[in-house]
Amino acid sequence: MNKWGVITGGHLRPRTLQQKGATRDALREHVLPLWRAGVLPAPEVSVLPLAEASTGHVMLEQSRVIGKAVLRAF
């Protein structure tokens, strides 16, 4: 199953300040240049009305959203 693994996010809260700084520096050095060059897709926010919650679930289940799916309640 390892060959199908994908890292999609993580939490920095349990990390030390030194580890958080190293993560920040690595992102600046390795990831941000790829986003700026258009190599990596930028995260997106899809906003849907509450009535379309099922559509949002399908989008998430099919990995059609790189970022967040937000339901608008009003």
HELIX and SHEET records of a PDB file:
HELIX    1   1 ASN A    2  TRP A    4  5                                   3    
HELIX    2   2 LEU A   17  ALA A   26  1                                  10    
HELIX    3   3 LEU A   27  VAL A   31  3                                   5    
HELIX    4   4 LEU A   32  ARG A   36  1                                   5    
HELIX    5   5 LEU A   50  GLU A   52  5                                   3    
HELIX    6   6 ALA A   53  GLU A   61  1                                   9    
SHEET    1   A 2 GLU A  44  PRO A  49  0                                        
SHEET    2   A 2 GLY A  67  ARG A  72  1                                        
END                                                                             
